[in-house]
Amino acid sequence: MVEQCVYREMVNRHTKRSVRFMDQSNNKKTSMDLGNTQYFKVQPDQETGVKKILSVVYEALLEKGYDPVNQIVGYIMSGDPTYITNYMGARSLIMKVERDELVEEIMNDYITFNHWKKK
């Protein structure tokens, strides 16, 4: 049986580009209200994997003499994997997680470290 995919389309206000999202929930075309804020809910079970990957990447960059913070930020900002060394398989590891997951993990740790309250 072939599953039919329905895509939702959203237009970025700044670039005027159209972006398509696969809607797996109800297979109906839905219109998006760009005037309201959308909520993004992250699955917490992937945290330990992202944390471990960041740890391995950090150690690999440090051992090779790079500044891990600058290199990881360069990767997150640009998406260019050459900011990350191949040593210890760090480049292929970091490419297994989305960049927004990396930012989320870093932000969660930063918030926890500063004893800020999460809602």
Secondary structure in CASP SS format (residue, H / E / C, confidence):
PFRMAT SS
TARGET T0000
AUTHOR 0000-0000-0000
METHOD secondary structure of the structure
MODEL  1
M C 1.00
V C 1.00
E C 1.00
Q C 1.00
C C 1.00
V E 1.00
Y E 1.00
R E 1.00
E E 1.00
M E 1.00
V E 1.00
N C 1.00
R C 1.00
H C 1.00
T C 1.00
K C 1.00
R C 1.00
S E 1.00
V E 1.00
R E 1.00
F E 1.00
M E 1.00
D E 1.00
Q C 1.00
S C 1.00
N C 1.00
N C 1.00
K C 1.00
K C 1.00
T C 1.00
S C 1.00
M C 1.00
D C 1.00
L C 1.00
G C 1.00
N C 1.00
T C 1.00
Q C 1.00
Y C 1.00
F C 1.00
K C 1.00
V C 1.00
Q C 1.00
P H 1.00
D H 1.00
Q H 1.00
E H 1.00
T H 1.00
G H 1.00
V H 1.00
K H 1.00
K H 1.00
I H 1.00
L H 1.00
S H 1.00
V H 1.00
V H 1.00
Y H 1.00
E H 1.00
A H 1.00
L H 1.00
L H 1.00
E H 1.00
K C 1.00
G C 1.00
Y C 1.00
D C 1.00
P H 1.00
V H 1.00
N H 1.00
Q H 1.00
I H 1.00
V H 1.00
G H 1.00
Y H 1.00
I H 1.00
M H 1.00
S H 1.00
G C 1.00
D C 1.00
P H 1.00
T H 1.00
Y H 1.00
I C 1.00
T C 1.00
N C 1.00
Y H 1.00
M H 1.00
G H 1.00
A H 1.00
R H 1.00
S H 1.00
L H 1.00
I H 1.00
M C 1.00
K C 1.00
V C 1.00
E C 1.00
R H 1.00
D H 1.00
E H 1.00
L H 1.00
V H 1.00
E H 1.00
E H 1.00
I H 1.00
M H 1.00
N H 1.00
D H 1.00
Y H 1.00
I H 1.00
T H 1.00
F H 1.00
N C 1.00
H C 1.00
W C 1.00
K C 1.00
K C 1.00
K C 1.00
END
